């Protein structure tokens, strides 16, 4: 019995060791599967978060593009208004310059006409003609 008992004890010990090793491998397999499952869930959560971030960024981009279009339209409108105002002001300035030029040309013609009339008199009124020219040269402007 001792040989049978020794063999049985050895067989039981070997079976127990094999069961322990088998249990370890089964535990290792399930832990590995559990980690893989957890990693897969984490990857899915990250992908979902990334998708939400991308959707948010796309929405923000659309809002910013719309704001850019509105701002561009407003600035173009304002630019056109300013160009029209500049053109109107330039036209008014040209018209005023033309009127002033016409006024002074008319005044000068009147002055020269009266100087000519003074000089063509018999006897010529040179003093009166020179007085008018001196007043003009001294900076006196004809009345409008």
Helices and strands as residue ranges (DSSP letters): H 2-120, H 126-137
